[in-house]
Amino acid sequence: MNILVIGNGFDLAHGLPTKYGDFLEFVKVIRQDIKNGEALKDGKLNSFFGSKQCKELLNDNIWVDYFLQCDMYQKENWIDFECEISNVIQSIDRDMHKNHESKLEDEAQCITNDFLNERYYDSQKTYRELRDVLLNDLNRLTRALELYLCAFISNITNKEILPLPDIKNIHFDKILSFNYTDTYKKIYDPKELAEYDYIHGKAERKHSSDTNNMVLGINEYLSKKRKNREVEFIAFKKFYQRIYKETGCKYKEWVDDIRSDMPIKNLKFAYVDEGGSKVYQSENSKYHNLYIFGHSLDITDKDILRDLILNKDVYTTIFYFNKDDFGAKIANLVKVIGQDELIKRTGGSTKTIEFKQQQDIVEEI
């Protein structure tokens, strides 16, 4: 098998505005329009099919208010966005459990988060009411993000985006996407020959707030002993959302196939000939090939990455953007598989991991 794992850096490499800063700039425009009570003047926004719904979703949304007062625009990773959510949720969790007798039904008398304290000081809200406001507004924000992606990303045609030279000539059997977009399918696989696993859900225009299946949450932060006992804030966690929103885990079936003792031979692979046609042929191979493009290798996806990388029959190629990104990926991979495994797998006869710098996209004349 040839498996491709993609994260937000994959969309960014194609020049798509999918940084959370891009989304927040869009949110600012919508919110300013709400504040001024004016019609959207920008041509694209004026014709935006979900503009009215977006206004309703973003108006009086606690997460929008929180993020717009944060100085986050210099960062690019959605991990930073999720860390901010985690900081807020953990602060409320700590406040509630500071007194071991506190329950969700108790009044939130002590709110240590400055933003929430200023907003809900002397409001007599219970911890349950505060949690439910945060969860409901996070769901509203997630749906607004879906509308943004459908309007400004999904409508871009494959003719408007140039393919990446590193992957355009590889035939991938499986695509594991941490993105909400279908960029790979649109550009490289219009006939959908590959099998797809949108592990964090997929942006769809047909969805509603209730049927939206996009995972936007946080990593587990409780200790092994506490996480199975204290579940008051479980709905904010990614693993819960994956199950609750039924995004599926097809990649586990791929891992099972890899780990079966079937011999790996006569693997089909493809290249593109001078006429632009895919050519299939056979090759005896020792490995399944795993390619990772545009994923930060952050520990939040540790279990998934370990399942794929730590197999004796998998050769992993990790693409990086520049030297800073290279260093960050090495550091993150240590957190995922451990230092000893990384050293063993990046050199000598036991090498199964290599890093490659992304090639620049060059428009053909």
Secondary structure, DSSP 8 states (H G I E B T S, - for coil): -EEEEE-HHHHHHTT---SHHHHHHHHHHHHHHHHHT----SHHHHT-TTHHHHHHHHTT-HHHHHHHTS--TT---HHHHHHHHHHHHHHHHHHHHHSTT--TTSB-----SHHHHHHHTT---BHHHHHHHHHHHHHHHHHHHHHHHHHHTTTS-GGGS---TTTTT---SEEEE-SSS-HHHHHH-TT--SEEEETT----TT--TTT------B---S-HHHHTT--TTGGGBHHHHHHHTT---HHHHHHHHHHS-----SEEEEEE-TTS-EEEEEE--S-EEEEEES----GGGHHHHHHHHS-TTEEEEEEESSHHHHHHHHHHHHHHH-HHHHHHHTSGGG--EEEEE--------
